[in-house]
């Protein structure tokens, strides 16, 4: 389990990290295990950085093993992002959620 991601959700802090060679800036919402692949995943609302689709802001599901160089910023978010759903249906186990 990635303690930095877990703590960032608990503290509602924006995080920056590298993912597949590009920096992403996100509001982390749910961290758990994907029900189909068994991979640890992060459901986050991306607010900056690179996006393959070009759609920012937007919801993304990141495979935690592909995340590197995690930086927990001092920037906080007060509320869940639009469209947030508790108990993410893509996850069989949830370690932490808003």
PEURMO-V425561 format. One record per pair of residues at least 12 apart in sequence whose ideal C-beta (glycine too) atoms are under 8 Angstrom apart, sorted by the first residue. I is the first residue (numbers start at 0). J is the second residue. Records with the same first field share a line. If there is no record, write none. Layout:
# PEURMO-V425561
I->J + J
This chain:
# PEURMO-V425561
0->30 + 39 + 94
1->30 + 39 + 63 + 66 + 69
3->69 + 71
4->27 + 30 + 41 + 63 + 66 + 69
5->30 + 94 + 95
6->71
7->27 + 71
8->27 + 28 + 29 + 30 + 95 + 96 + 97
9->95
10->71 + 75
11->26 + 75 + 76 + 77 + 97
12->71 + 72 + 73 + 74 + 75 + 76
13->25 + 26 + 46 + 72 + 74 + 75 + 76
14->27 + 43 + 69 + 70 + 71 + 72
15->48 + 68 + 69 + 70 + 72
16->66 + 67 + 68 + 69 + 70
17->66 + 67 + 68
18->61 + 65 + 66 + 67
19->65
21->48 + 49
22->48 + 49
23->45 + 47 + 48 + 49 + 50 + 59 + 61
24->45 + 46 + 47 + 48
25->41 + 43 + 44 + 45 + 46 + 48 + 59 + 61
26->43 + 44 + 46 + 76 + 80
27->41 + 42 + 43
28->42 + 43 + 44 + 79 + 80 + 83 + 96 + 97
29->41 + 42 + 87 + 90 + 93 + 95 + 96 + 97
30->42 + 63 + 93 + 94 + 95 + 96
31->87 + 90 + 91 + 92 + 93 + 94 + 95 + 96
32->90 + 91 + 92 + 94
33->60 + 62 + 89 + 90 + 91
34->88 + 89 + 90 + 91
35->89
36->62
38->62 + 63 + 64
39->62 + 63 + 64
40->60 + 61 + 62 + 63 + 89 + 90
41->60 + 61 + 63 + 66
42->58 + 59 + 60 + 87 + 89 + 90
43->58 + 59 + 61
44->56 + 57 + 58 + 59 + 80 + 83
45->57 + 58 + 59
56->80
58->80 + 82
60->89
79->97
83->97
85->97
